Amino acid sequence: MNPVSPDEKTSKSGSKALCDLIEENEIIGHSLMTTGFISKVQNAFANNQQSSSSSSSQTESTTPYHVNCGLLDIVHRLVSTIDDLLPSSILIPVLTELKNNKDKNRKKKSENIVAILNSKGIKAPLSESKEKDQKIQQLEESNRLKEFIDQQQFTQIQNFPIQCN
């Protein structure tokens, strides 16, 4: 039983078995969240997006539809049963793209997963450049505020009458 098998029957039974194991044993779900399974899911969906956006390279392998659906089922089961969902935050950008998919099945599954993650406070991770941009913006705002305060203090000092005896 292999959830990523090119054989649809094998893939479906593998996905179902893994979902059942996640439901029955919290350790298995936790292990999947922390040992790279989420990254592999992200890569599978990212490969599909790259393949669909670059029609010139038809030789690139895409993940079969039944495997995508099975992976979405497994991720849904994980986010529904596991407490520590932070590792799954890397899937949010890919799942958001899937929400725009024409296929109703994948669209609905990805919407449900994102809704669960959002309801539990899990957000998409910021990219390093976005984090740096936000930090720069905060520092610039802080500097402007400091300059404004310094200017106000200088103005008050200038307007303060000095008496000499």
DSSP file (Angstrom, degrees, kcal/mol; ACC not computed):
  #  RESIDUE AA STRUCTURE BP1 BP2  ACC     N-H-->O    O-->H-N    N-H-->O    O-->H-N    TCO  KAPPA ALPHA  PHI   PSI    X-CA   Y-CA   Z-CA
    1    1 A M              0   0    0      0, 0.0    10,-0.1     0, 0.0     9,-0.1   0.000 360.0 360.0 360.0 116.2    0.0    0.0    0.0
    2    2 A N    >   -     0   0    0      8,-0.5     3,-1.8     1,-0.1    12,-0.3  -0.964 360.0-155.2-134.1 114.6    1.6    3.2   -1.2
    3    3 A P  T 3  S+     0   0    0      0, 0.0    67,-0.1     0, 0.0    68,-0.1   0.695  97.8  47.5 -65.4 -17.1   -0.3    6.5   -1.2
    4    4 A V  T 3  S+     0   0    0     66,-0.1    63,-0.1     6,-0.1     7,-0.1   0.108  81.7 132.9-110.0  22.8    1.9    7.9   -4.0
    5    5 A S    <   -     0   0    0     -3,-1.8     6,-0.2     2,-0.2     7,-0.0  -0.459  61.2-134.1 -70.8 141.6    1.7    4.8   -6.3
    6    6 A P  S    S+     0   0    0      0, 0.0     2,-0.6     0, 0.0    -1,-0.1   0.747  89.7  89.4 -66.7 -20.9    1.0    5.5  -10.0
    7    7 A D  S  > S-     0   0    0      1,-0.2     4,-2.6     2,-0.0     5,-0.2  -0.689  75.5-148.9 -78.2 119.6   -1.5    2.6   -9.7
    8    8 A E  H  > S+     0   0    0     -2,-0.6     4,-2.7     1,-0.2     5,-0.2   0.883  92.8  49.6 -60.1 -43.1   -4.8    4.3   -8.6
    9    9 A K  H  > S+     0   0    0      1,-0.2     4,-2.2     2,-0.2    -1,-0.2   0.929 114.0  45.3 -64.2 -45.0   -6.1    1.3   -6.6
   10   10 A T  H  > S+     0   0    0      1,-0.2     4,-2.2     2,-0.2    -8,-0.5   0.905 113.8  50.6 -63.1 -42.3   -2.9    0.9   -4.7
   11   11 A S  H  X S+     0   0    0     -4,-2.6     4,-2.6     2,-0.2    -2,-0.2   0.922 110.6  48.1 -63.4 -45.6   -2.6    4.6   -4.1
   12   12 A K  H  X S+     0   0    0     -4,-2.7     4,-2.4     1,-0.2    -1,-0.2   0.910 113.2  46.9 -64.1 -42.3   -6.2    4.9   -2.8
   13   13 A S  H  X S+     0   0    0     -4,-2.2     4,-2.4    -5,-0.2    -1,-0.2   0.871 112.5  51.1 -69.5 -33.7   -5.8    2.0   -0.4
   14   14 A G  H  X S+     0   0    0     -4,-2.2     4,-2.3   -12,-0.3    -2,-0.2   0.910 111.2  47.5 -65.7 -42.5   -2.5    3.4    0.8
   15   15 A S  H  X S+     0   0    0     -4,-2.6     4,-2.5   -13,-0.2    -2,-0.2   0.920 113.2  48.2 -63.9 -43.7   -4.0    6.8    1.5
   16   16 A K  H  X S+     0   0    0     -4,-2.4     4,-2.4     2,-0.2    -2,-0.2   0.922 111.9  49.4 -63.6 -43.8   -6.9    5.2    3.3
   17   17 A A  H  X S+     0   0    0     -4,-2.4     4,-2.3     1,-0.2    -1,-0.2   0.908 112.0  48.0 -62.4 -42.1   -4.7    3.0    5.4
   18   18 A L  H  X S+     0   0    0     -4,-2.3     4,-2.4     2,-0.2    -1,-0.2   0.900 110.6  51.5 -66.9 -39.7   -2.5    6.0    6.3
   19   19 A C  H  X S+     0   0    0     -4,-2.5     4,-2.1     2,-0.2    -2,-0.2   0.918 110.7  49.1 -60.6 -43.0   -5.5    8.1    7.2
   20   20 A D  H  X S+     0   0    0     -4,-2.4     4,-2.2     1,-0.2    -2,-0.2   0.903 110.5  50.3 -63.7 -41.3   -6.8    5.3    9.5
   21   21 A L  H  X S+     0   0    0     -4,-2.3     4,-2.6     2,-0.2     7,-0.3   0.895 109.2  51.4 -64.0 -39.9   -3.3    5.0   11.2
   22   22 A I  H  < S+     0   0    0     -4,-2.4     7,-0.3     1,-0.2    -1,-0.2   0.915 111.6  48.1 -61.5 -42.4   -3.3    8.7   11.8
   23   23 A E  H  < S+     0   0    0     -4,-2.1    -2,-0.2     1,-0.2    -1,-0.2   0.887 117.7  40.9 -64.7 -40.2   -6.7    8.5   13.4
   24   24 A E  H  < S+     0   0    0     -4,-2.2     2,-0.5     1,-0.2    -2,-0.2   0.797 120.5  37.5 -80.9 -30.2   -5.7    5.5   15.6
   25   25 A N    >X  -     0   0    0     -4,-2.6     4,-1.4    -5,-0.2     3,-0.7  -0.925  55.8-165.5-136.0 109.4   -2.3    6.6   16.6
   26   26 A E  H 3> S+     0   0    0     -2,-0.5     4,-2.7     1,-0.2     5,-0.2   0.805  90.5  63.4 -60.6 -31.8   -1.3   10.1   17.5
   27   27 A I  H 3> S+     0   0    0      1,-0.2     4,-2.6     2,-0.2    -1,-0.2   0.883 100.8  51.4 -63.4 -38.9    2.4    9.2   17.3
   28   28 A I  H <> S+     0   0    0     -3,-0.7     4,-2.4    -7,-0.3    -1,-0.2   0.934 111.4  47.0 -64.1 -45.7    2.2    8.3   13.6
   29   29 A G  H  X S+     0   0    0     -4,-1.4     4,-1.9    -7,-0.3    -2,-0.2   0.924 113.2  48.4 -61.1 -44.8    0.5   11.7   12.8
   30   30 A H  H  X S+     0   0    0     -4,-2.7     4,-1.4     1,-0.2    -1,-0.2   0.902 110.4  52.5 -62.3 -40.7    3.1   13.6   14.8
   31   31 A S  H  X S+     0   0    0     -4,-2.6     4,-1.4     1,-0.2     3,-0.3   0.907 107.7  50.8 -62.5 -42.5    5.9   11.6   13.1
   32   32 A L  H  <>S+     0   0    0     -4,-2.4     5,-0.8     1,-0.2     6,-0.8   0.881 109.7  51.6 -62.2 -37.2    4.5   12.6    9.7
   33   33 A M  H  <5S+     0   0    0     -4,-1.9    -1,-0.2     1,-0.2    -2,-0.2   0.793 119.0  34.7 -69.8 -27.2    4.4   16.2   10.7
   34   34 A T  H  <5S+     0   0    0     -4,-1.4    -1,-0.2    -3,-0.3    -2,-0.2   0.499 107.2  62.3-110.3  -4.2    8.0   16.3   11.8
   35   35 A T  T  <5S-     0   0    0     -4,-1.4    -1,-0.1    -3,-0.2    -2,-0.1   0.200 116.3 -84.4-113.6  18.5    9.9   13.9    9.5
   36   36 A G  T  >5S+     0   0    0     -4,-0.2     4,-2.0    -3,-0.2     5,-0.2   0.405  91.8 118.7 104.1  -4.6    9.5   15.6    6.1
   37   37 A F  H  ><S+     0   0    0     -5,-0.8     4,-2.2    -6,-0.3     5,-0.2   0.919  78.9  52.4 -60.7 -42.4    6.1   14.2    4.9
   38   38 A I  H  > S+     0   0    0     -6,-0.8     4,-2.5     1,-0.2    -1,-0.2   0.889 108.3  51.2 -62.3 -39.5    4.7   17.8    4.7
   39   39 A S  H  > S+     0   0    0      2,-0.2     4,-2.5     1,-0.2    -1,-0.2   0.889 108.6  51.5 -64.2 -39.1    7.7   18.9    2.6
   40   40 A K  H  X S+     0   0    0     -4,-2.0     4,-2.2     2,-0.2    -2,-0.2   0.893 110.0  49.1 -65.5 -38.9    7.1   16.0    0.2
   41   41 A V  H  X S+     0   0    0     -4,-2.2     4,-2.2     2,-0.2     5,-0.2   0.930 110.4  51.1 -63.4 -45.1    3.5   17.0   -0.1
   42   42 A Q  H  X S+     0   0    0     -4,-2.5     4,-2.6     1,-0.2    -2,-0.2   0.924 110.9  48.4 -58.1 -45.1    4.5   20.5   -0.8
   43   43 A N  H  X S+     0   0    0     -4,-2.5     4,-2.6     2,-0.2    -1,-0.2   0.885 108.1  54.6 -63.6 -39.6    6.9   19.4   -3.5
   44   44 A A  H  X S+     0   0    0     -4,-2.2     4,-1.3     1,-0.2    19,-0.4   0.923 114.2  40.2 -61.1 -44.2    4.3   17.2   -5.1
   45   45 A F  H  X S+     0   0    0     -4,-2.2     4,-2.0     2,-0.2    -2,-0.2   0.862 113.4  54.1 -74.0 -35.2    1.8   20.1   -5.4
   46   46 A A  H  X S+     0   0    0     -4,-2.6     4,-2.5    -5,-0.2     5,-0.2   0.892 105.7  54.0 -65.5 -38.5    4.6   22.5   -6.4
   47   47 A N  H  X S+     0   0    0     -4,-2.6     4,-2.4     1,-0.2    -1,-0.2   0.898 108.0  50.3 -61.0 -40.3    5.7   20.2   -9.3
   48   48 A N  H  X S+     0   0    0     -4,-1.3     4,-2.4     2,-0.2    -1,-0.2   0.911 110.5  48.9 -64.3 -41.7    2.1   20.2  -10.6
   49   49 A Q  H  X S+     0   0    0     -4,-2.0     4,-1.7     1,-0.2    -2,-0.2   0.905 112.3  47.9 -66.3 -40.4    1.9   23.9  -10.5
   50   50 A Q  H  X S+     0   0    0     -4,-2.5     4,-1.8     1,-0.2    -1,-0.2   0.904 112.6  49.4 -66.0 -40.3    5.2   24.3  -12.3
   51   51 A S  H  < S+     0   0    0     -4,-2.4    -2,-0.2     1,-0.2    -1,-0.2   0.896 112.1  47.0 -66.5 -39.9    4.2   21.8  -14.9
   52   52 A S  H  < S+     0   0    0     -4,-2.4    -1,-0.2     1,-0.2    -2,-0.2   0.807 114.4  47.5 -73.3 -27.3    0.8   23.4  -15.6
   53   53 A S  H  < S+     0   0    0     -4,-1.7     2,-0.7     1,-0.2    -1,-0.2   0.747 110.0  54.1 -85.3 -23.1    2.4   26.9  -15.8
   54   54 A S    ><  +     0   0    0     -4,-1.8     3,-0.8    -5,-0.2    -1,-0.2  -0.784  59.3 169.4-112.5  89.3    5.2   25.8  -18.2
   55   55 A S  T 3   +     0   0    0     -2,-0.7     3,-0.2     1,-0.2    -1,-0.1   0.640  68.8  72.6 -73.9 -13.1    3.5   24.1  -21.1
   56   56 A S  T 3  S+     0   0    0      1,-0.2     2,-1.0    -3,-0.1    -1,-0.2   0.804  90.7  58.4 -73.5 -28.3    6.8   24.0  -23.1
   57   57 A S    X   +     0   0    0     -3,-0.8     3,-0.9     1,-0.2    -1,-0.2  -0.692  57.8 159.7-104.6  81.9    8.4   21.3  -20.9
   58   58 A Q  T 3   +     0   0    0     -2,-1.0    -1,-0.2     1,-0.2    -2,-0.1   0.620  64.5  73.3 -75.6 -13.4    5.9   18.4  -21.3
   59   59 A T  T 3  S+     0   0    0     -3,-0.2    -1,-0.2     2,-0.1     2,-0.1   0.677  70.4 106.0 -77.1 -15.6    8.6   15.9  -20.2
   60   60 A E  S <  S-     0   0    0     -3,-0.9     2,-0.3     1,-0.1    -3,-0.0  -0.427  77.1-119.8 -65.2 133.9    8.4   17.1  -16.6
   61   61 A S        -     0   0    0     -2,-0.1     2,-0.3     3,-0.0   -10,-0.1  -0.573  26.7-159.1 -81.0 136.9    6.5   14.5  -14.5
   62   62 A T        -     0   0    0     -2,-0.3   -17,-0.1   -11,-0.1   -18,-0.1  -0.797  27.0-102.8-109.6 156.7    3.4   15.6  -12.7
   63   63 A T        -     0   0    0    -19,-0.4     5,-0.1    -2,-0.3   -59,-0.0  -0.628  46.2-108.9 -76.3 130.0    1.8   13.9   -9.7
   64   64 A P     >  -     0   0    0      0, 0.0     4,-2.3     0, 0.0     3,-0.4  -0.200  23.7-114.8 -60.2 152.6   -1.3   11.9  -10.8
   65   65 A Y  H  > S+     0   0    0      1,-0.2     4,-2.5     2,-0.2     5,-0.2   0.899 115.1  52.2 -54.2 -47.8   -4.7   13.2   -9.9
   66   66 A H  H  > S+     0   0    0      1,-0.2     4,-2.0     2,-0.2    -1,-0.2   0.829 108.9  51.2 -64.2 -30.9   -5.5   10.3   -7.6
   67   67 A V  H  > S+     0   0    0     -3,-0.4     4,-2.9     2,-0.2    -1,-0.2   0.920 108.9  51.1 -70.1 -43.6   -2.2   10.8   -5.7
   68   68 A N  H  X S+     0   0    0     -4,-2.3     4,-2.4     1,-0.2    -2,-0.2   0.936 111.9  46.9 -56.3 -47.4   -3.0   14.5   -5.3
   69   69 A C  H  X S+     0   0    0     -4,-2.5     4,-2.2     1,-0.2    -1,-0.2   0.906 112.5  49.8 -63.2 -41.6   -6.5   13.7   -3.9
   70   70 A G  H  X S+     0   0    0     -4,-2.0     4,-2.3     2,-0.2    -1,-0.2   0.903 110.1  50.1 -63.8 -41.5   -5.0   11.0   -1.6
   71   71 A L  H  X S+     0   0    0     -4,-2.9     4,-2.8     1,-0.2     5,-0.2   0.898 109.6  51.3 -63.8 -40.0   -2.4   13.5   -0.3
   72   72 A L  H  X S+     0   0    0     -4,-2.4     4,-2.6    -5,-0.2    -1,-0.2   0.898 109.3  51.1 -63.3 -39.3   -5.1   16.0    0.4
   73   73 A D  H  X S+     0   0    0     -4,-2.2     4,-2.3     2,-0.2    -2,-0.2   0.920 111.7  47.2 -61.9 -43.3   -7.0   13.4    2.3
   74   74 A I  H  X S+     0   0    0     -4,-2.3     4,-2.5     2,-0.2    -2,-0.2   0.929 113.2  47.4 -65.2 -45.6   -4.0   12.6    4.4
   75   75 A V  H  X S+     0   0    0     -4,-2.8     4,-2.9     2,-0.2     5,-0.2   0.903 110.7  52.9 -63.1 -40.3   -3.2   16.2    5.1
   76   76 A H  H  X S+     0   0    0     -4,-2.6     4,-1.5    -5,-0.2    -1,-0.2   0.926 110.2  47.6 -60.2 -44.3   -6.8   16.8    6.0
   77   77 A R  H  X S+     0   0    0     -4,-2.3     4,-1.2     2,-0.2     5,-0.2   0.905 111.9  51.1 -63.7 -41.1   -6.7   13.9    8.5
   78   78 A L  H >X S+     0   0    0     -4,-2.5     4,-2.9     1,-0.2     3,-0.8   0.956 112.0  44.3 -60.4 -51.3   -3.4   15.3    9.9
   79   79 A V  H 3< S+     0   0    0     -4,-2.9    -1,-0.2     1,-0.3    -2,-0.2   0.734 113.2  53.7 -70.4 -19.2   -4.7   18.8   10.5
   80   80 A S  H 3< S+     0   0    0     -4,-1.5    -1,-0.3    -5,-0.2    -2,-0.2   0.711 122.8  24.7 -82.8 -21.0   -7.9   17.4   11.9
   81   81 A T  H << S+     0   0    0     -4,-1.2     2,-0.3    -3,-0.8    -2,-0.2   0.679 102.3  81.4-119.0 -23.1   -6.3   15.2   14.5
   82   82 A I     <  -     0   0    0     -4,-2.9     3,-0.1    -5,-0.2   -60,-0.0  -0.667  55.5-155.8 -93.8 142.6   -2.8   16.6   15.4
   83   83 A D  S    S+     0   0    0     -2,-0.3     2,-1.3     1,-0.2    -1,-0.1   0.901  81.9  65.3 -81.4 -43.8   -2.3   19.4   17.8
   84   84 A D        +     0   0    0      1,-0.2    -1,-0.2     2,-0.0     4,-0.1  -0.660  56.6 157.2 -86.7  94.2    1.1   20.8   16.6
   85   85 A L    >   +     0   0    0     -2,-1.3     3,-1.4     1,-0.2     4,-0.4   0.402  37.8 105.1 -98.6   1.4    0.2   22.1   13.2
   86   86 A L  G >  S+     0   0    0      1,-0.3     3,-2.0     2,-0.2     4,-0.3   0.872  75.4  57.8 -54.5 -41.9    3.0   24.6   12.7
   87   87 A P  G >  S+     0   0    0      0, 0.0     3,-1.0     0, 0.0    -1,-0.3   0.816  99.2  61.5 -59.0 -26.8    5.0   22.4   10.3
   88   88 A S  G X  S+     0   0    0     -3,-1.4     3,-1.9     1,-0.2     4,-0.4   0.565  77.6  89.0 -76.8  -6.4    1.9   22.4    8.0
   89   89 A S  G X  S+     0   0    0     -3,-2.0     3,-1.2    -4,-0.4    -1,-0.2   0.789  75.1  68.2 -61.8 -25.9    2.1   26.1    7.5
   90   90 A I  G <  S+     0   0    0     -3,-1.0     4,-0.4    -4,-0.3    -1,-0.3   0.699  93.7  59.8 -67.1 -16.5    4.4   25.6    4.6
   91   91 A L  G <> S+     0   0    0     -3,-1.9     4,-3.1     1,-0.2     5,-0.3   0.669  80.4  86.7 -82.6 -16.9    1.5   24.1    2.7
   92   92 A I  H <> S+     0   0    0     -3,-1.2     4,-2.6    -4,-0.4     5,-0.2   0.890  87.2  48.8 -57.6 -45.8   -0.8   27.2    2.9
   93   93 A P  H  > S+     0   0    0      0, 0.0     4,-1.7     0, 0.0    -1,-0.2   0.927 116.0  44.0 -59.8 -41.9    0.6   28.9   -0.3
   94   94 A V  H  > S+     0   0    0     -4,-0.4     4,-2.0     2,-0.2    -2,-0.2   0.907 114.5  49.2 -67.8 -41.7    0.2   25.7   -2.3
   95   95 A L  H  X S+     0   0    0     -4,-3.1     4,-1.5     1,-0.2    -1,-0.2   0.860 107.5  55.3 -65.7 -34.9   -3.2   25.0   -0.8
   96   96 A T  H  X S+     0   0    0     -4,-2.6     4,-0.5    -5,-0.3    -1,-0.2   0.894 107.5  49.4 -64.5 -39.2   -4.3   28.6   -1.6
   97   97 A E  H >< S+     0   0    0     -4,-1.7     3,-1.3     1,-0.2    -2,-0.2   0.903 108.1  53.8 -64.0 -40.6   -3.3   28.0   -5.2
   98   98 A L  H >< S+     0   0    0     -4,-2.0     3,-2.0     1,-0.3    -1,-0.2   0.798  95.7  67.6 -65.3 -27.3   -5.4   24.8   -5.2
   99   99 A K  H 3< S+     0   0    0     -4,-1.5    -1,-0.3     1,-0.3    -2,-0.2   0.755  98.5  53.0 -63.8 -21.7   -8.4   26.7   -4.0
  100  100 A N  T << S+     0   0    0     -3,-1.3    -1,-0.3    -4,-0.5    -2,-0.2   0.368  86.4 121.5 -91.0   4.1   -8.4   28.4   -7.4
  101  101 A N    <   -     0   0    0     -3,-2.0     6,-0.1     1,-0.1    -3,-0.0  -0.353  65.5-136.9 -69.7 145.8   -8.4   25.0   -9.1
  102  102 A K  S    S+     0   0    0     -2,-0.1     2,-0.6     5,-0.0    -1,-0.1   0.776  82.3  94.3 -72.7 -26.2  -11.2   24.2  -11.5
  103  103 A D     >  -     0   0    0      1,-0.2     4,-2.3    -5,-0.1     5,-0.2  -0.567  67.0-155.0 -72.0 116.6  -11.5   20.7  -10.1
  104  104 A K  H  > S+     0   0    0     -2,-0.6     4,-2.7     1,-0.2     5,-0.2   0.845  88.1  56.3 -62.9 -36.3  -14.2   20.9   -7.4
  105  105 A N  H  > S+     0   0    0      2,-0.2     4,-2.2     1,-0.2    -1,-0.2   0.960 113.4  37.5 -63.3 -53.4  -12.8   17.9   -5.4
  106  106 A R  H  > S+     0   0    0      1,-0.2     4,-2.6     2,-0.2     5,-0.2   0.875 116.1  55.1 -67.0 -36.2   -9.3   19.3   -4.9
  107  107 A K  H  X S+     0   0    0     -4,-2.3     4,-2.4     2,-0.2    -2,-0.2   0.941 110.5  44.6 -60.6 -48.3  -10.7   22.9   -4.5
  108  108 A K  H  X S+     0   0    0     -4,-2.7     4,-2.4     2,-0.2    -2,-0.2   0.915 113.9  49.4 -64.8 -43.5  -13.0   21.8   -1.7
  109  109 A K  H  X S+     0   0    0     -4,-2.2     4,-2.1    -5,-0.2    -1,-0.2   0.923 113.0  46.2 -62.8 -44.1  -10.4   19.7    0.1
  110  110 A S  H  X S+     0   0    0     -4,-2.6     4,-2.5     1,-0.2     5,-0.2   0.889 111.2  52.5 -68.2 -37.3   -7.8   22.5    0.0
  111  111 A E  H  X S+     0   0    0     -4,-2.4     4,-2.4    -5,-0.2    -1,-0.2   0.919 110.1  49.2 -61.1 -43.3  -10.4   25.0    1.2
  112  112 A N  H  X S+     0   0    0     -4,-2.4     4,-2.2     2,-0.2    -2,-0.2   0.906 111.5  48.4 -63.3 -42.2  -11.2   22.8    4.2
  113  113 A I  H  X S+     0   0    0     -4,-2.1     4,-2.6     2,-0.2    -2,-0.2   0.939 112.8  47.2 -64.6 -46.7   -7.6   22.3    5.1
  114  114 A V  H  X S+     0   0    0     -4,-2.5     4,-2.9     1,-0.2     5,-0.2   0.894 110.8  53.1 -62.4 -39.2   -6.8   26.0    4.9
  115  115 A A  H  X S+     0   0    0     -4,-2.4     4,-2.4    -5,-0.2    -1,-0.2   0.913 110.0  47.6 -62.8 -42.3  -10.0   26.7    7.0
  116  116 A I  H  X S+     0   0    0     -4,-2.2     4,-1.3     2,-0.2    -2,-0.2   0.937 113.4  47.7 -63.5 -46.3   -8.9   24.3    9.7
  117  117 A L  H  <>S+     0   0    0     -4,-2.6     5,-2.9     1,-0.2     3,-0.4   0.928 113.4  47.5 -61.4 -44.9   -5.3   25.8    9.8
  118  118 A N  H ><5S+     0   0    0     -4,-2.9     3,-1.8     1,-0.2    -1,-0.2   0.896 108.2  55.0 -63.3 -39.8   -6.7   29.3    9.9
  119  119 A S  H 3<5S+     0   0    0     -4,-2.4    -1,-0.2     1,-0.3    -2,-0.2   0.769 108.8  49.2 -65.9 -23.6   -9.1   28.4   12.7
  120  120 A K  T 3<5S-     0   0    0     -4,-1.3    -1,-0.3    -3,-0.4    -2,-0.2   0.245 123.3-105.2 -98.7  12.3   -6.2   27.1   14.7
  121  121 A G  T < 5S+     0   0    0     -3,-1.8     2,-0.5     1,-0.3    -3,-0.2   0.638  70.3 146.3  79.8  14.3   -4.1   30.2   14.2
  122  122 A I      < -     0   0    0     -5,-2.9     2,-0.3    -6,-0.2    -1,-0.3  -0.760  23.8-177.2 -89.8 125.2   -1.7   28.7   11.6
  123  123 A K        -     0   0    0     -2,-0.5   -31,-0.1     1,-0.1     3,-0.1  -0.781  35.9 -87.0-117.4 160.7   -0.6   31.3    9.0
  124  124 A A        -     0   0    0     -2,-0.3   -34,-0.2     1,-0.1     2,-0.1  -0.425  52.6-106.8 -64.1 138.8    1.6   31.0    5.9
  125  125 A P        -     0   0    0      0, 0.0     2,-0.2     0, 0.0    -1,-0.1  -0.428  33.0-117.2 -68.1 142.3    5.2   31.5    6.8
  126  126 A L        -     0   0    0     -2,-0.1     2,-0.1     1,-0.1    -3,-0.0  -0.565  29.1-115.8 -76.4 141.5    6.6   34.8    5.6
  127  127 A S     >  -     0   0    0     -2,-0.2     4,-2.5     1,-0.1     5,-0.2  -0.377  27.5-109.4 -71.2 159.8    9.4   34.5    3.1
  128  128 A E  H  > S+     0   0    0      1,-0.2     4,-2.4     2,-0.2     5,-0.2   0.887 119.6  50.6 -58.9 -40.3   12.8   35.8    4.2
  129  129 A S  H  > S+     0   0    0      2,-0.2     4,-2.6     1,-0.2    -1,-0.2   0.883 109.6  50.2 -68.4 -36.6   12.6   38.8    1.9
  130  130 A K  H  > S+     0   0    0      2,-0.2     4,-2.6     1,-0.2    -2,-0.2   0.909 110.2  50.7 -65.8 -40.4    9.1   39.7    3.2
  131  131 A E  H  X S+     0   0    0     -4,-2.5     4,-2.4     2,-0.2    -2,-0.2   0.924 112.0  46.9 -61.7 -44.1   10.4   39.5    6.8
  132  132 A K  H  X S+     0   0    0     -4,-2.4     4,-2.7     2,-0.2    -2,-0.2   0.917 111.5  51.3 -64.4 -42.9   13.3   41.8    6.0
  133  133 A D  H  X S+     0   0    0     -4,-2.6     4,-2.5     1,-0.2    -2,-0.2   0.912 111.4  47.7 -59.9 -42.9   11.0   44.2    4.2
  134  134 A Q  H  X S+     0   0    0     -4,-2.6     4,-2.5     2,-0.2    -1,-0.2   0.904 111.7  50.0 -65.2 -40.6    8.7   44.3    7.2
  135  135 A K  H  X S+     0   0    0     -4,-2.4     4,-2.4     2,-0.2    -2,-0.2   0.914 111.5  48.7 -63.7 -43.0   11.7   44.8    9.5
  136  136 A I  H  X S+     0   0    0     -4,-2.7     4,-2.7     2,-0.2    -2,-0.2   0.920 111.2  50.3 -61.8 -44.3   13.0   47.7    7.4
  137  137 A Q  H  X S+     0   0    0     -4,-2.5     4,-2.4     1,-0.2    -2,-0.2   0.913 110.6  49.3 -61.9 -42.6    9.5   49.3    7.3
  138  138 A Q  H  X S+     0   0    0     -4,-2.5     4,-2.3     2,-0.2    -1,-0.2   0.910 112.1  48.3 -62.9 -42.1    9.3   49.0   11.1
  139  139 A L  H  X S+     0   0    0     -4,-2.4     4,-2.6     2,-0.2    -2,-0.2   0.900 110.8  50.8 -65.8 -40.6   12.7   50.6   11.5
  140  140 A E  H  X S+     0   0    0     -4,-2.7     4,-2.4     2,-0.2    -2,-0.2   0.920 111.7  47.6 -62.9 -42.9   11.9   53.4    9.1
  141  141 A E  H  X S+     0   0    0     -4,-2.4     4,-2.3     2,-0.2    -2,-0.2   0.902 111.7  50.7 -63.6 -40.3    8.7   54.2   11.0
  142  142 A S  H  X S+     0   0    0     -4,-2.3     4,-2.4     2,-0.2    -2,-0.2   0.910 110.5  49.1 -63.4 -42.8   10.6   54.1   14.3
  143  143 A N  H  X S+     0   0    0     -4,-2.6     4,-2.7     2,-0.2    -2,-0.2   0.906 110.3  50.7 -64.1 -42.0   13.2   56.5   12.9
  144  144 A R  H  X S+     0   0    0     -4,-2.4     4,-2.4     2,-0.2    -2,-0.2   0.915 111.6  48.2 -61.6 -42.6   10.5   58.9   11.6
  145  145 A L  H  X S+     0   0    0     -4,-2.3     4,-2.5     2,-0.2    -2,-0.2   0.913 111.7  49.4 -64.1 -42.6    8.8   58.9   15.0
  146  146 A K  H  X S+     0   0    0     -4,-2.4     4,-2.8     2,-0.2    -2,-0.2   0.918 111.2  49.3 -63.0 -43.8   12.1   59.5   16.8
  147  147 A E  H  X S+     0   0    0     -4,-2.7     4,-2.5     2,-0.2    -2,-0.2   0.904 110.9  50.6 -61.4 -41.1   12.9   62.4   14.4
  148  148 A F  H  X S+     0   0    0     -4,-2.4     4,-2.4     2,-0.2    -2,-0.2   0.930 111.9  46.5 -62.6 -45.8    9.4   63.9   15.0
  149  149 A I  H  X S+     0   0    0     -4,-2.5     4,-2.5     2,-0.2    -2,-0.2   0.917 112.3  50.5 -63.6 -43.8    9.9   63.6   18.8
  150  150 A D  H  X S+     0   0    0     -4,-2.8     4,-2.4     1,-0.2    -1,-0.2   0.910 110.7  49.6 -60.3 -41.9   13.4   65.1   18.6
  151  151 A Q  H  X S+     0   0    0     -4,-2.5     4,-2.4     2,-0.2    -2,-0.2   0.902 110.4  50.3 -63.8 -41.8   12.0   68.0   16.5
  152  152 A Q  H  X S+     0   0    0     -4,-2.4     4,-2.2     1,-0.2    -2,-0.2   0.912 111.5  48.0 -63.6 -42.3    9.2   68.6   19.0
  153  153 A Q  H  X S+     0   0    0     -4,-2.5     4,-2.2     2,-0.2    -2,-0.2   0.901 111.0  50.8 -65.4 -40.6   11.6   68.7   21.9
  154  154 A F  H  X S+     0   0    0     -4,-2.4     4,-2.3     2,-0.2    -2,-0.2   0.909 110.2  50.0 -62.5 -42.5   13.9   71.1   20.0
  155  155 A T  H  X S+     0   0    0     -4,-2.4     4,-1.9     1,-0.2    -2,-0.2   0.902 110.2  50.2 -63.5 -41.6   11.0   73.4   19.3
  156  156 A Q  H  X S+     0   0    0     -4,-2.2     4,-0.7     1,-0.2    -1,-0.2   0.891 110.0  50.2 -64.4 -39.2    9.9   73.4   22.9
  157  157 A I  H >< S+     0   0    0     -4,-2.2     3,-0.7     1,-0.2    -2,-0.2   0.906 110.2  50.2 -66.0 -41.2   13.5   74.2   24.0
  158  158 A Q  H 3< S+     0   0    0     -4,-2.3    -1,-0.2     1,-0.2    -2,-0.2   0.863 112.0  47.6 -65.1 -35.3   13.6   77.1   21.6
  159  159 A N  H 3< S+     0   0    0     -4,-1.9    -1,-0.2    -5,-0.2    -2,-0.2   0.538  87.2 102.8 -84.5  -6.6   10.3   78.5   22.8
  160  160 A F  S << S-     0   0    0     -3,-0.7     2,-0.2    -4,-0.7    -4,-0.0  -0.667  76.2-126.3 -80.7 120.1   11.2   78.2   26.5
  161  161 A P        -     0   0    0      0, 0.0     2,-0.5     0, 0.0    -2,-0.1  -0.456  18.3-150.4 -71.3 135.1   12.2   81.7   27.8
  162  162 A I        -     0   0    0     -2,-0.2     2,-0.5     2,-0.0    -2,-0.0  -0.909   7.8-156.3-106.0 127.4   15.5   81.9   29.5
  163  163 A Q        -     0   0    0     -2,-0.5     2,-0.4     2,-0.0     0, 0.0  -0.893   6.0-166.7-107.4 129.5   15.9   84.4   32.2
  164  164 A C              0   0    0     -2,-0.5    -2,-0.0     1,-0.1     0, 0.0  -0.927 360.0 360.0-112.9 139.0   19.3   85.8   33.1
  165  165 A N              0   0    0     -2,-0.4    -1,-0.1     0, 0.0    -2,-0.0   0.411 360.0 360.0 -98.9 360.0   19.9   87.8   36.3
